Amino acid sequence: YIKPHRPMSNSEDEEGAFGAPPILATKVGLDRFPEDESNAKADQLEQVVIEELAKLSLDEQEKAAFQLVGFDETKHGGEDPAVLDQKRREMEQELDKIKKKSAFNEALRANPDYVNKKKLDFLQYNEYNAKAAAQSLVYYFEKKCKVFGSEVASRDILFDDLNPDAKEFVERGFWQVSPYKDRAGRSVVFFGAGIKEYKTVESVVQAMHYINGAMARDVEYKQNGFVLVCYTFGKPEDFAIYRAIHSSERCMEGVIKGLHICQVTPAMRLFLA
Protein backbone atom coordinates (compact mmCIF):
# COMPACT_ATOMS: atom_id res chain seq x y z
CA TYR A 1 0.00 0.00 0.00
CA ILE A 2 1.33 3.44 -0.92
CA LYS A 3 0.46 6.34 1.32
CA PRO A 4 -0.31 9.19 -1.10
CA HIS A 5 0.80 12.77 -0.69
CA ARG A 6 -1.70 14.37 1.65
CA PRO A 7 -4.17 16.39 -0.45
CA MET A 8 -6.01 18.99 1.54
CA SER A 9 -9.62 20.03 1.34
CA ASN A 10 -10.79 23.61 0.80
CA SER A 11 -13.20 23.49 3.70
CA GLU A 12 -13.12 22.81 7.41
CA ASP A 13 -13.31 19.27 8.74
CA GLU A 14 -15.72 17.85 11.32
CA GLU A 15 -13.67 19.29 14.18
CA GLY A 16 -13.76 22.80 12.73
CA ALA A 17 -10.11 22.91 11.68
CA PHE A 18 -8.63 23.09 8.23
CA GLY A 19 -6.45 20.26 7.06
CA ALA A 20 -8.75 17.26 6.53
CA PRO A 21 -7.79 15.28 3.43
CA PRO A 22 -10.74 14.15 1.31
CA ILE A 23 -11.51 10.50 2.05
CA LEU A 24 -12.42 8.38 -0.96
CA ALA A 25 -15.08 6.43 0.93
CA THR A 26 -16.81 9.64 1.98
CA LYS A 27 -16.65 11.08 -1.53
CA VAL A 28 -18.59 8.12 -2.92
CA GLY A 29 -21.17 8.11 -0.12
CA LEU A 30 -19.91 5.11 1.87
CA ASP A 31 -19.31 4.97 5.63
CA ARG A 32 -15.66 4.44 6.42
CA PHE A 33 -16.45 3.53 10.03
CA PRO A 34 -19.71 1.52 9.92
CA GLU A 35 -21.22 0.14 13.09
CA ASP A 36 -21.41 -3.37 11.62
CA GLU A 37 -18.10 -4.02 9.92
CA SER A 38 -18.11 -6.86 7.42
CA ASN A 39 -16.10 -8.30 4.57
CA ALA A 40 -18.94 -7.38 2.21
CA LYS A 41 -18.63 -3.69 3.06
CA ALA A 42 -14.86 -3.92 2.87
CA ASP A 43 -15.22 -5.51 -0.60
CA GLN A 44 -17.45 -2.62 -1.68
CA LEU A 45 -14.97 0.00 -0.52
CA GLU A 46 -11.98 -1.79 -1.99
CA GLN A 47 -13.71 -1.98 -5.37
CA VAL A 48 -13.92 1.81 -5.35
CA VAL A 49 -10.20 1.99 -4.56
CA ILE A 50 -9.39 -0.45 -7.38
CA GLU A 51 -11.36 1.68 -9.85
CA GLU A 52 -9.46 4.80 -8.76
CA LEU A 53 -6.10 3.04 -9.04
CA ALA A 54 -6.99 1.93 -12.56
CA LYS A 55 -7.16 5.60 -13.54
CA LEU A 56 -3.44 6.02 -12.84
CA SER A 57 -1.10 5.98 -15.81
CA LEU A 58 1.48 3.21 -16.14
CA ASP A 59 4.19 5.71 -15.21
CA GLU A 60 2.31 6.67 -12.03
CA GLN A 61 1.79 3.02 -11.09
CA GLU A 62 5.46 2.26 -11.67
CA LYS A 63 6.55 5.25 -9.59
CA ALA A 64 4.30 4.10 -6.73
CA ALA A 65 5.73 0.59 -6.86
CA PHE A 66 9.30 1.91 -6.80
CA GLN A 67 8.47 4.22 -3.91
CA LEU A 68 7.14 1.34 -1.82
CA VAL A 69 10.43 -0.57 -1.98
CA GLY A 70 12.67 2.48 -1.74
CA PHE A 71 13.79 3.01 -5.33
CA ASP A 72 13.75 6.31 -7.20
CA GLU A 73 13.13 8.41 -4.12
CA THR A 74 13.37 12.19 -4.35
CA LYS A 75 15.05 13.58 -1.24
CA HIS A 76 14.58 17.10 -0.02
CA GLY A 77 17.03 19.19 1.93
CA GLY A 78 18.98 21.04 -0.76
CA GLU A 79 16.32 23.47 -1.96
CA ASP A 80 17.41 26.70 -3.61
CA PRO A 81 17.33 29.48 -0.95
CA ALA A 82 15.43 31.82 -3.29
CA VAL A 83 12.79 29.18 -3.98
CA LEU A 84 12.53 28.38 -0.29
CA ASP A 85 12.01 32.05 0.58
CA GLN A 86 9.27 32.25 -2.04
CA LYS A 87 7.53 29.19 -0.58
CA ARG A 88 7.74 30.68 2.89
CA ARG A 89 6.08 33.86 1.68
CA GLU A 90 3.37 31.84 -0.05
CA MET A 91 2.78 29.91 3.16
CA GLU A 92 2.42 33.13 5.16
CA GLN A 93 -0.20 34.30 2.67
CA GLU A 94 -2.07 31.02 3.04
CA LEU A 95 -1.91 31.25 6.83
CA ASP A 96 -3.40 34.75 6.66
CA LYS A 97 -6.38 33.33 4.76
CA ILE A 98 -7.21 30.91 7.59
CA LYS A 99 -9.36 32.78 10.08
CA LYS A 100 -9.99 30.08 12.68
CA LYS A 101 -6.55 29.34 14.14
CA SER A 102 -6.67 30.30 17.80
CA ALA A 103 -4.25 27.59 18.96
CA PHE A 104 -1.76 28.53 16.26
CA ASN A 105 -1.96 32.22 17.19
CA GLU A 106 -1.53 31.46 20.90
CA ALA A 107 1.51 29.25 20.22
CA LEU A 108 2.99 31.95 17.98
CA ARG A 109 2.68 34.53 20.77
CA ALA A 110 4.14 32.16 23.38
CA ASN A 111 7.05 30.75 21.35
CA PRO A 112 7.53 32.34 17.90
CA ASP A 113 10.85 30.56 17.29
CA TYR A 114 9.23 27.16 17.77
CA VAL A 115 6.29 27.99 15.49
CA ASN A 116 8.53 29.41 12.75
CA LYS A 117 10.61 26.23 12.83
CA LYS A 118 7.45 24.17 12.41
CA LYS A 119 6.49 26.24 9.38
CA LEU A 120 9.57 25.02 7.54
CA ASP A 121 9.01 21.47 8.75
CA PHE A 122 5.46 21.39 7.40
CA LEU A 123 6.58 22.83 4.08
CA GLN A 124 8.91 19.83 3.81
CA TYR A 125 6.20 17.36 4.85
CA ASN A 126 3.85 18.74 2.20
CA GLU A 127 6.44 18.82 -0.60
CA TYR A 128 6.52 22.63 -0.54
CA ASN A 129 2.83 23.00 -1.30
CA ALA A 130 2.22 26.25 0.61
CA LYS A 131 -1.55 25.87 0.96
CA ALA A 132 -1.37 22.26 2.17
CA ALA A 133 1.46 23.15 4.56
CA ALA A 134 -0.49 26.04 6.08
CA GLN A 135 -3.61 23.93 6.59
CA SER A 136 -1.64 21.04 8.09
CA LEU A 137 0.25 23.35 10.43
CA VAL A 138 -2.89 25.01 11.76
CA TYR A 139 -4.53 21.64 12.34
CA TYR A 140 -1.36 20.41 14.06
CA PHE A 141 -1.52 23.17 16.67
CA GLU A 142 -5.29 22.87 17.10
CA LYS A 143 -5.01 19.13 17.71
CA LYS A 144 -1.96 19.43 19.96
CA CYS A 145 -3.70 22.08 22.06
CA LYS A 146 -6.81 19.93 22.33
CA VAL A 147 -4.85 16.86 23.44
CA PHE A 148 -2.28 18.47 25.76
CA GLY A 149 -3.36 22.06 26.44
CA SER A 150 -2.06 25.42 25.27
CA GLU A 151 1.16 25.37 27.33
CA VAL A 152 2.42 22.17 25.66
CA ALA A 153 1.23 23.25 22.22
CA SER A 154 4.03 25.82 21.97
CA ARG A 155 6.90 23.40 22.67
CA ASP A 156 8.03 19.81 22.20
CA ILE A 157 5.99 17.16 24.02
CA LEU A 158 7.80 15.62 27.00
CA PHE A 159 7.23 12.19 28.52
CA ASP A 160 6.05 13.88 31.73
CA ASP A 161 3.26 15.55 29.74
CA LEU A 162 1.57 12.19 29.18
CA ASN A 163 -1.14 10.80 31.43
CA PRO A 164 -0.28 7.56 33.33
CA ASP A 165 -2.06 5.31 30.82
CA ALA A 166 -0.27 6.95 27.89
CA LYS A 167 3.10 6.52 29.61
CA GLU A 168 2.36 2.82 30.10
CA PHE A 169 1.29 2.54 26.47
CA VAL A 170 4.56 4.06 25.25
CA GLU A 171 6.65 1.82 27.51
CA ARG A 172 4.77 -1.23 26.21
CA GLY A 173 6.31 -0.55 22.79
CA PHE A 174 3.23 -0.13 20.64
CA TRP A 175 5.31 2.12 18.32
CA GLN A 176 8.90 1.05 17.76
CA VAL A 177 11.52 2.66 15.51
CA SER A 178 14.14 0.43 13.92
CA PRO A 179 17.78 1.50 14.40
CA TYR A 180 18.28 0.80 10.68
CA LYS A 181 17.02 2.76 7.66
CA ASP A 182 15.78 1.25 4.39
CA ARG A 183 17.63 1.62 1.06
CA ALA A 184 16.10 5.08 0.53
CA GLY A 185 17.26 6.31 3.93
CA ARG A 186 13.73 6.18 5.35
CA SER A 187 12.97 5.34 8.98
CA VAL A 188 11.24 1.99 9.50
CA VAL A 189 8.52 2.07 12.13
CA PHE A 190 6.69 -0.92 13.59
CA PHE A 191 3.23 0.05 14.77
CA GLY A 192 0.40 -1.72 16.53
CA ALA A 193 1.88 -4.16 19.04
CA GLY A 194 -0.84 -4.46 21.66
CA ILE A 195 -2.69 -1.39 20.41
CA LYS A 196 -5.99 -3.04 21.24
CA GLU A 197 -4.92 -3.39 24.87
CA TYR A 198 -5.31 0.34 25.44
CA LYS A 199 -7.29 1.67 28.40
CA THR A 200 -8.56 4.92 26.88
CA VAL A 201 -8.54 6.44 23.41
CA GLU A 202 -6.98 9.58 24.90
CA SER A 203 -3.96 7.59 26.08
CA VAL A 204 -3.37 6.22 22.56
CA VAL A 205 -3.61 9.69 21.00
CA GLN A 206 -1.22 11.21 23.56
CA ALA A 207 1.27 8.39 23.02
CA MET A 208 1.10 8.78 19.23
CA HIS A 209 1.81 12.51 19.41
CA TYR A 210 4.70 12.01 21.83
CA ILE A 211 6.45 9.33 19.76
CA ASN A 212 5.82 11.20 16.51
CA GLY A 213 7.28 14.40 17.96
CA ALA A 214 10.41 12.57 19.12
CA MET A 215 10.90 11.04 15.66
CA ALA A 216 10.47 14.44 14.01
CA ARG A 217 13.57 15.77 15.73
CA ASP A 218 15.65 13.61 13.37
CA VAL A 219 16.73 15.54 10.25
CA GLU A 220 16.71 12.48 7.98
CA TYR A 221 13.21 11.60 9.15
CA LYS A 222 11.99 15.03 8.08
CA GLN A 223 13.68 14.80 4.71
CA ASN A 224 13.01 11.18 3.76
CA GLY A 225 9.80 10.24 5.53
CA PHE A 226 9.19 6.76 6.93
CA VAL A 227 7.80 3.33 6.18
CA LEU A 228 5.16 1.94 8.53
CA VAL A 229 4.83 -1.78 9.27
CA CYS A 230 1.48 -2.40 10.95
CA TYR A 231 0.42 -5.49 12.88
CA THR A 232 -2.36 -5.24 15.43
CA PHE A 233 -3.57 -7.83 17.89
CA GLY A 234 -5.38 -7.93 21.21
CA LYS A 235 -9.00 -7.42 22.11
CA PRO A 236 -11.75 -7.20 19.42
CA GLU A 237 -11.44 -4.36 16.98
CA ASP A 238 -12.86 -1.02 17.99
CA PHE A 239 -13.54 1.69 15.42
CA ALA A 240 -13.18 4.33 18.14
CA ILE A 241 -9.44 3.84 18.06
CA TYR A 242 -9.34 3.93 14.25
CA ARG A 243 -11.28 7.19 14.27
CA ALA A 244 -8.82 8.64 16.77
CA ILE A 245 -5.80 7.47 14.76
CA HIS A 246 -7.27 8.96 11.57
CA SER A 247 -7.95 12.28 13.28
CA SER A 248 -4.40 12.46 14.62
CA GLU A 249 -2.76 11.18 11.43
CA ARG A 250 -3.88 14.29 9.56
CA CYS A 251 -1.49 16.41 11.65
CA MET A 252 1.35 13.97 12.20
CA GLU A 253 4.86 15.19 11.44
CA GLY A 254 6.64 13.42 8.62
CA VAL A 255 5.36 11.59 5.56
CA ILE A 256 4.41 7.91 5.41
CA LYS A 257 6.04 6.74 2.17
CA GLY A 258 4.84 3.15 2.39
CA LEU A 259 2.50 1.10 4.56
CA HIS A 260 2.89 -2.65 5.02
CA ILE A 261 -0.12 -4.39 6.60
CA CYS A 262 0.67 -7.74 8.23
CA GLN A 263 -2.83 -8.60 9.45
CA VAL A 264 -5.86 -7.71 7.34
CA THR A 265 -9.29 -7.77 9.01
CA PRO A 266 -12.59 -6.26 7.80
CA ALA A 267 -12.06 -3.30 10.14
CA MET A 268 -8.51 -2.71 8.87
CA ARG A 269 -9.65 -3.01 5.25
CA LEU A 270 -12.39 -0.44 5.84
CA PHE A 271 -9.95 1.88 7.61
CA LEU A 272 -7.42 1.73 4.78
CA ALA A 273 -10.09 2.33 2.10
Secondary structure, 3 states (H helix, E strand, C coil): CCCCCCCCCCCCCCCCCCCCCCCHHHHCCCCCCCCCCCHHHHHHHHHHHHHHHCCCCHHHHHHHHHHHHCCCCCCCCCCCHHHHHHHHHHHHHHHHHCCCCHHHHHHHHHCHHHHHHHHHHHHHHCCCCHHHHHHHHHHHHHHHHHHHCHHHHCCCCCHHHCCHHHHHHHHCCCEEEEEEECCCCCEEEEECCCHHHCCCHHHHHHHHHHHHHHHCCCHHHHHHCEEEEECCCCCCCCHHHHHHHHHHHCCCCCCEEEEEECCCCHHHHHHHC
